[in-house]
Amino acid sequence: MDKDGFQTFLEKQKVPEEKISDAISIVERFESFLNGTTLASATSNNAEEFIRIMLEEGTNTYDNFIHLLRYGYFIENNDLYISFLEPIDGGNVMEVLHKKLGEEVGEALRDDVFKDISLPPLGTPASEKPRITQSVMERMEANIDSKTCQKVLTEVAHGLSTEFYDSGQREKLLAAKNIDDYLKEKQNAFIAQLEKHRDEGTPFFNQEITDDVVQWIRDNPGIGSAKREGNYLIHTKIPFLAKEYLAETDDRMKRYYACHCAWAREAIKTGENEVSSTFCYCSGGFTVKPWEIAFDQPLEYEMLESALQGDERCTFKIPIPEEFLKKL
């Protein structure tokens, strides 16, 4: 392990000193587990085996996953980076849903929905998650009206805080000549971000970016951002694995590569424990949140397409507030 180099890397990332020692410790623990295999050559299978040990030991903390994925990024081992990223991507969604549901419909009804369902620990394999999601959604839809189900799931929004989304978009929108210019600027920035990952060989969140992916996004405005159709924004999510999505010809697998949801994606692939597409309102909440921040107001959106309801992409229709339409 390059302890000194990693420490310098973490310091540049402004990681607190007390967490740096914890980061070095868990990476050393992983290196010891590898038993002769170098960290640079470690694979996703090695990471999955170590995650199982973390679950058994109770060392499956959010911080430990972050420490390990950071080391993967530091040594440019994308397999390790992605392997330790995926278990925490939306990892607390069920916990947040449990909390939000109790606030909206009361703890008694919430407890009925989650009866005999244990909240899965962080690092639970993706293959085990759809079974839990299927049960929760079946009970929600059987006992709670659809509007309330959609509202609660929207508020879950992947369990991320407002601070996660706020990247100065409000200021950029207000500085733009009109909404169309803002959308063009936003799309260009997204393409530039993807090009940077492609050129540097680094993953965009979980996925490899290729020339074909960049060109496809360039040819399809609105994917990863939004395009305007009349008084609405049409926002289509970039596929979870765009490179694989573009190459795939099987309808089911294309939907699988499109879907971002760790709590449902494997159900598309296996055809087992199928999850209601209502669950996609969690993705809708994640998608609409940056627009709510930019427009500085809540927005009622519509789900047009989703992988869980049989579509090959996930698309949401978001209203443009009247005061911004006046600038067109």
VEXDREN-2710 file (C-alpha; in Angstrom, 1 decimal):
% VEXDREN-2710
k/r/px/py/pz
1/MET/0.0/0.0/0.0
2/ASP/1.2/3.5/-0.9
3/LYS/0.5/4.9/2.6
4/ASP/2.2/8.2/2.1
5/GLY/0.8/8.9/-1.3
6/PHE/-2.7/8.0/-0.1
7/GLN/-2.4/10.3/2.9
8/THR/-1.3/13.1/0.6
9/PHE/-4.3/12.4/-1.7
10/LEU/-6.7/12.4/1.2
11/GLU/-5.3/15.7/2.6
12/LYS/-5.8/17.3/-0.8
13/GLN/-9.4/16.1/-0.6
14/LYS/-9.6/17.8/2.8
15/VAL/-10.4/14.6/4.6
16/PRO/-10.2/15.2/8.4
17/GLU/-7.0/13.9/10.0
18/GLU/-8.9/11.5/12.3
19/LYS/-10.5/9.9/9.3
20/ILE/-7.2/9.6/7.4
21/SER/-5.9/7.1/9.9
22/ASP/-9.2/5.1/9.7
23/ALA/-8.9/5.1/5.9
24/ILE/-5.3/3.8/5.9
25/SER/-6.3/1.1/8.5
26/ILE/-9.2/-0.3/6.5
27/VAL/-7.2/-0.3/3.2
28/GLU/-4.4/-2.2/5.1
29/ARG/-7.0/-4.6/6.3
30/PHE/-8.1/-5.2/2.7
31/GLU/-4.6/-5.6/1.5
32/SER/-3.9/-8.2/4.2
33/PHE/-7.1/-10.0/3.2
34/LEU/-5.8/-10.2/-0.4
35/ASN/-3.0/-12.4/0.9
36/GLY/-0.4/-11.6/-1.8
37/THR/-2.6/-10.1/-4.5
38/THR/-1.6/-6.5/-5.0
39/LEU/-4.2/-3.7/-4.5
40/ALA/-3.4/-2.6/-8.0
41/SER/-4.4/-6.0/-9.5
42/ALA/-7.3/-6.7/-7.1
43/THR/-10.6/-7.4/-8.9
44/SER/-14.3/-6.8/-8.2
45/ASN/-14.5/-10.5/-7.0
46/ASN/-11.9/-9.7/-4.3
47/ALA/-13.9/-6.6/-3.3
48/GLU/-17.2/-8.6/-3.1
49/GLU/-15.5/-11.2/-0.9
50/PHE/-14.1/-8.5/1.4
51/ILE/-17.5/-6.9/1.6
52/ARG/-19.0/-10.1/2.9
53/ILE/-16.4/-10.1/5.6
54/MET/-17.2/-6.5/6.5
55/LEU/-20.8/-7.5/6.8
56/GLU/-19.9/-10.4/9.1
57/GLU/-17.5/-8.2/11.2
58/GLY/-19.8/-5.2/11.4
59/THR/-17.2/-3.0/9.8
60/ASN/-19.6/-2.2/6.9
61/THR/-19.8/1.5/7.7
62/TYR/-20.4/4.2/5.1
63/ASP/-17.0/5.7/5.9
64/ASN/-15.2/2.4/5.3
65/PHE/-16.8/2.0/1.9
66/ILE/-15.8/5.6/1.1
67/HIS/-12.2/5.0/2.3
68/LEU/-11.9/1.9/0.1
69/LEU/-13.4/3.4/-3.0
70/ARG/-11.1/6.4/-2.6
71/TYR/-8.1/4.1/-2.6
72/GLY/-9.4/2.4/-5.7
73/TYR/-9.7/5.8/-7.4
74/PHE/-6.2/6.9/-6.1
75/ILE/-4.5/3.9/-7.6
76/GLU/-6.7/4.1/-10.7
77/ASN/-8.2/0.6/-10.2
78/ASN/-11.6/1.3/-11.5
79/ASP/-12.9/-2.2/-10.6
80/LEU/-12.2/-1.5/-6.9
81/TYR/-13.6/2.0/-7.1
82/ILE/-16.9/0.8/-8.6
83/SER/-17.1/-2.3/-6.5
84/PHE/-17.0/-0.3/-3.3
85/LEU/-19.2/2.5/-4.7
86/GLU/-22.1/0.4/-5.8
87/PRO/-23.1/-0.9/-2.4
88/ILE/-23.5/2.6/-1.0
89/ASP/-25.2/4.0/-4.1
90/GLY/-28.7/4.6/-2.6
91/GLY/-27.7/2.3/0.2
92/ASN/-29.9/4.1/2.7
93/VAL/-33.0/4.3/0.5
94/MET/-35.0/1.8/2.6
95/GLU/-34.1/3.5/5.8
96/VAL/-35.2/6.9/4.5
97/LEU/-38.4/5.4/3.0
98/HIS/-39.1/3.9/6.4
99/LYS/-38.7/7.3/8.1
100/LYS/-40.6/9.3/5.4
101/LEU/-43.5/6.8/5.4
102/GLY/-43.9/7.1/9.2
103/GLU/-44.0/10.9/8.9
104/GLU/-46.6/10.8/6.2
105/VAL/-49.0/8.0/7.2
106/GLY/-48.1/7.4/10.8
107/GLU/-45.9/4.8/12.5
108/ALA/-48.6/2.2/12.9
109/LEU/-49.4/1.9/9.1
110/ARG/-45.6/2.3/8.4
111/ASP/-44.9/-0.6/10.7
112/ASP/-47.6/-2.7/9.0
113/VAL/-45.8/-2.1/5.7
114/PHE/-42.5/-3.1/7.1
115/LYS/-43.8/-6.0/9.3
116/ASP/-41.3/-8.9/9.3
117/ILE/-39.0/-6.9/7.0
118/SER/-35.6/-6.1/8.4
119/LEU/-33.9/-3.1/7.0
120/PRO/-30.9/-4.6/5.1
121/PRO/-27.4/-3.6/6.3
122/LEU/-25.2/-1.4/4.2
123/GLY/-23.4/-3.5/1.7
124/THR/-26.2/-6.0/1.1
125/PRO/-25.7/-7.6/-2.4
126/ALA/-27.8/-6.1/-5.1
127/SER/-29.3/-9.5/-5.9
128/GLU/-31.0/-9.6/-2.5
129/LYS/-32.6/-6.1/-2.7
130/PRO/-35.5/-6.6/-5.1
131/ARG/-37.1/-9.1/-2.9
132/ILE/-37.3/-6.5/-0.1
133/THR/-38.5/-3.8/-2.5
134/GLN/-41.2/-6.0/-4.0
135/SER/-42.7/-6.7/-0.6
136/VAL/-42.6/-3.1/0.6
137/MET/-44.2/-1.8/-2.6
138/GLU/-46.9/-4.5/-2.7
139/ARG/-47.9/-3.5/0.9
140/MET/-47.7/0.2/0.2
141/GLU/-49.9/0.0/-2.8
142/ALA/-52.4/-2.3/-1.1
143/ASN/-52.8/0.0/1.9
144/ILE/-52.0/3.6/0.8
145/ASP/-53.4/5.6/-2.1
146/SER/-51.3/6.1/-5.2
147/LYS/-50.8/9.9/-4.7
148/THR/-49.4/9.4/-1.2
149/CYS/-47.2/6.6/-2.4
150/GLN/-45.7/8.8/-5.1
151/LYS/-45.3/11.7/-2.7
152/VAL/-43.4/9.7/-0.1
153/LEU/-41.1/8.1/-2.7
154/THR/-40.4/11.4/-4.3
155/GLU/-39.3/12.8/-0.9
156/VAL/-36.9/9.8/-0.5
157/ALA/-35.0/11.1/-3.6
158/HIS/-32.2/8.4/-3.1
159/GLY/-31.8/9.6/0.5
160/LEU/-29.5/12.5/-0.5
161/SER/-29.5/15.9/1.1
162/THR/-30.2/19.2/-0.6
163/GLU/-26.6/20.1/-0.3
164/PHE/-25.7/17.2/-2.6
165/TYR/-27.6/18.8/-5.5
166/ASP/-26.8/22.4/-5.0
167/SER/-24.0/23.3/-7.4
168/GLY/-24.8/26.9/-8.2
169/GLN/-27.5/26.1/-10.8
170/ARG/-29.8/28.7/-9.4
171/GLU/-27.2/31.4/-10.0
172/LYS/-26.5/30.1/-13.5
173/LEU/-30.2/30.0/-14.4
174/LEU/-30.7/33.6/-13.3
175/ALA/-27.7/34.7/-15.2
176/ALA/-28.8/33.1/-18.5
177/LYS/-30.7/35.1/-21.1
178/ASN/-33.5/32.6/-21.0
179/ILE/-34.4/29.0/-20.2
180/ASP/-33.2/27.7/-23.6
181/ASP/-29.8/29.3/-23.2
182/TYR/-29.5/27.8/-19.8
183/LEU/-30.4/24.3/-21.0
184/LYS/-27.8/24.6/-23.8
185/GLU/-25.2/25.7/-21.3
186/LYS/-26.2/22.9/-19.0
187/GLN/-26.0/20.3/-21.7
188/ASN/-22.6/21.5/-22.9
189/ALA/-21.3/21.3/-19.4
190/PHE/-22.5/17.8/-19.1
191/ILE/-20.9/16.8/-22.3
192/ALA/-17.6/18.4/-21.2
193/GLN/-17.8/16.5/-18.0
194/LEU/-18.2/13.2/-19.9
195/GLU/-15.4/14.1/-22.3
196/LYS/-13.1/14.7/-19.3
197/HIS/-13.9/11.2/-17.9
198/ARG/-13.4/9.7/-21.3
199/ASP/-10.0/11.4/-21.9
200/GLU/-8.7/10.6/-18.4
201/GLY/-10.0/7.1/-18.3
202/THR/-11.9/7.7/-15.1
203/PRO/-15.4/6.4/-14.4
204/PHE/-18.4/8.7/-14.4
205/PHE/-19.8/7.6/-11.1
206/ASN/-20.0/3.9/-11.9
207/GLN/-19.5/3.7/-15.7
208/GLU/-16.9/3.9/-18.4
209/ILE/-17.4/6.8/-20.9
210/THR/-16.4/6.1/-24.5
211/ASP/-16.5/8.1/-27.7
212/ASP/-19.8/6.4/-28.7
213/VAL/-21.4/7.4/-25.4
214/VAL/-20.3/11.1/-25.7
215/GLN/-21.5/11.2/-29.3
216/TRP/-24.9/9.7/-28.4
217/ILE/-25.4/12.2/-25.7
218/ARG/-24.4/15.0/-28.1
219/ASP/-26.9/13.7/-30.6
220/ASN/-29.7/13.4/-28.1
221/PRO/-30.2/16.6/-26.1
222/GLY/-32.1/16.0/-22.9
223/ILE/-30.3/12.8/-21.9
224/GLY/-28.6/13.5/-18.6
225/SER/-30.0/17.1/-18.6
226/ALA/-33.3/18.2/-20.2
227/LYS/-34.8/19.6/-23.4
228/ARG/-37.7/22.0/-23.5
229/GLU/-41.0/21.0/-25.1
230/GLY/-43.4/23.9/-24.9
231/ASN/-43.9/24.7/-21.2
232/TYR/-42.2/21.6/-20.0
233/LEU/-38.7/20.1/-19.5
234/ILE/-38.3/16.5/-20.7
235/HIS/-35.5/15.0/-18.7
236/THR/-34.2/11.5/-19.7
237/LYS/-31.7/9.8/-17.4
238/ILE/-28.4/8.7/-18.8
239/PRO/-28.4/4.9/-18.6
240/PHE/-26.7/3.3/-15.6
241/LEU/-24.2/1.7/-18.0
242/ALA/-24.5/3.6/-21.2
243/LYS/-21.7/1.8/-23.1
244/GLU/-23.4/-1.5/-22.5
245/TYR/-26.8/-0.1/-23.2
246/LEU/-25.8/1.2/-26.6
247/ALA/-24.4/-2.2/-27.6
248/GLU/-27.3/-4.3/-26.2
249/THR/-30.0/-5.7/-28.5
250/ASP/-32.0/-7.7/-26.0
251/ASP/-35.0/-5.7/-24.7
252/ARG/-34.7/-6.9/-21.1
253/MET/-31.0/-6.4/-20.8
254/LYS/-31.3/-2.9/-22.4
255/ARG/-33.8/-2.0/-19.6
256/TYR/-31.4/-3.5/-17.1
257/TYR/-28.5/-1.3/-18.3
258/ALA/-30.8/1.7/-18.3
259/CYS/-32.0/1.3/-14.7
260/HIS/-30.0/3.1/-11.9
261/CYS/-31.9/1.6/-9.0
262/ALA/-29.9/-0.9/-6.9
263/TRP/-33.2/-1.8/-5.1
264/ALA/-34.9/-3.0/-8.3
265/ARG/-32.4/-3.4/-11.2
266/GLU/-31.6/-7.1/-10.6
267/ALA/-35.3/-7.9/-10.9
268/ILE/-35.3/-6.7/-14.5
269/LYS/-32.3/-9.0/-15.3
270/THR/-33.7/-12.1/-13.6
271/GLY/-37.4/-11.7/-14.1
272/GLU/-37.9/-12.5/-10.4
273/ASN/-39.2/-10.3/-7.6
274/GLU/-40.5/-7.8/-10.0
275/VAL/-40.9/-4.3/-8.5
276/SER/-43.8/-1.9/-9.1
277/SER/-42.9/1.0/-11.4
278/THR/-44.3/3.3/-8.7
279/PHE/-41.0/2.8/-7.0
280/CYS/-39.5/4.9/-9.8
281/TYR/-40.9/8.0/-8.1
282/CYS/-37.9/7.7/-5.9
283/SER/-35.8/8.2/-9.1
284/GLY/-38.2/11.0/-10.1
285/GLY/-37.5/12.8/-6.8
286/PHE/-33.8/12.5/-7.4
287/THR/-34.2/13.9/-11.0
288/VAL/-36.5/16.8/-10.2
289/LYS/-34.6/18.0/-7.1
290/PRO/-31.9/20.0/-9.0
291/TRP/-34.6/21.7/-11.0
292/GLU/-36.5/22.6/-7.9
293/ILE/-33.3/24.2/-6.5
294/ALA/-32.7/26.0/-9.8
295/PHE/-36.3/27.3/-10.0
296/ASP/-36.4/27.8/-6.2
297/GLN/-39.8/26.2/-5.8
298/PRO/-41.4/22.7/-5.5
299/LEU/-42.4/21.1/-8.9
300/GLU/-45.0/18.5/-9.6
301/TYR/-43.6/16.2/-12.3
302/GLU/-44.9/13.3/-14.4
303/MET/-43.2/10.0/-15.1
304/LEU/-43.3/9.3/-18.8
305/GLU/-41.1/6.3/-19.1
306/SER/-39.3/3.9/-16.8
307/ALA/-37.4/0.7/-17.1
308/LEU/-39.6/-0.9/-14.4
309/GLN/-42.7/-0.4/-16.5
310/GLY/-41.2/-1.9/-19.6
311/ASP/-39.6/1.1/-21.3
312/GLU/-36.0/1.3/-22.5
313/ARG/-35.3/4.6/-20.8
314/CYS/-36.4/6.6/-17.8
315/THR/-38.0/10.0/-18.6
316/PHE/-39.7/12.7/-16.5
317/LYS/-41.8/15.7/-17.6
318/ILE/-41.2/18.7/-15.4
319/PRO/-43.2/22.0/-15.6
320/ILE/-41.4/25.2/-16.2
321/PRO/-42.6/27.9/-13.8
322/GLU/-44.5/30.8/-15.4
323/GLU/-42.0/33.5/-14.5
324/PHE/-39.3/31.7/-16.5
325/LEU/-41.6/31.1/-19.5
326/LYS/-42.0/34.9/-19.7
327/LYS/-38.3/35.1/-20.6
328/LEU/-38.6/33.0/-23.7
END
